[in-house]
């Protein structure tokens, strides 16, 4: 992976720190290509399950990653009280893909989206 692209484990690492800073006391990460949800967290806002994707060098690969992550997430939606979401590198392609999701779909899925960007020696995570 090119040095300027965020890898999936970098996205997970940044999200773990972010969630802990919000008071989530239990944050479990599946590193690498381990089977199952990438991030499971329990905290003051309840339980959260996230699918994370790293960056890709082409727009088509980013689009494929996004669609695949949504599919994985929908297949894991089996608990009404858990929040579900995506953790993605913060770039114009992923932001456009999220904006293109119909509002109705986002509301019905109660989809949370976290964007991760490099910031100095660390990472910045924003809630979309």
ABEGO torsion letter per residue (X at the ends): XBAABBBAAAAAAAAAAAAAAAGBABBBBBBEABBEBABBBBBAAEBBBBBBBBBBABAAAAAAAAAAAAAAAAAABABAABBBBBBBBBBAAAAAAAAABBAAAAAAAGBBBBBBBBBEABBBBBBX
